[in-house]
């Protein structure tokens, strides 16, 4: 095997050794940070949670694949994100203003078997996506569905049976209050 091909395939032994050592330590460090910070750090309740999760991957990739990011820098970066995420979630649980900045409201997409066209357009959701969510929930008839909600994390909740007067789990869903008043 000629030298340039071997270098292209394997890089230098220093780079391979760096990846093995820093990769192992970073993995252990990340697990440590996640254990200290709790389950909430990797949740997917809002866009900020998603950004933090993606940033963890980017930091680890940088530490593993470039010699310019040290293990200490990677752990400090992850620790900073964990701390900021903790602060943001702590504040959002305690103040409505922070929560309204951080979290989107869930939206009602279908109510009592009828698609809510204006909400579908506003939320940029195709009817086919709602139908797929209904099928994935094990139902075959749209008419049998009480509600489909676009949750704050982008997932769909399908509720088969609904009593609009007693649906307390839907009280924070945008569009449900208006629908309930018109019923």
Secondary structure, 3 states (H helix, E strand, C coil): CCHHHHHHHHCCHHHHHHHHHHHHHHHHHHHHHHHHHCHHHHCCCCHHHHHHHHHHHHHHHHHHHCCCCCHHHHHHHHHHHHHHHHHHHHHHHHCHHHHHHHCCCCEEEEECCEECHHHHHHHCCCHHHHHHHHHHCCCCCHHHCCEEEECCCCCEEEECCCCCCCCHHHCCCECHHHHHHHC
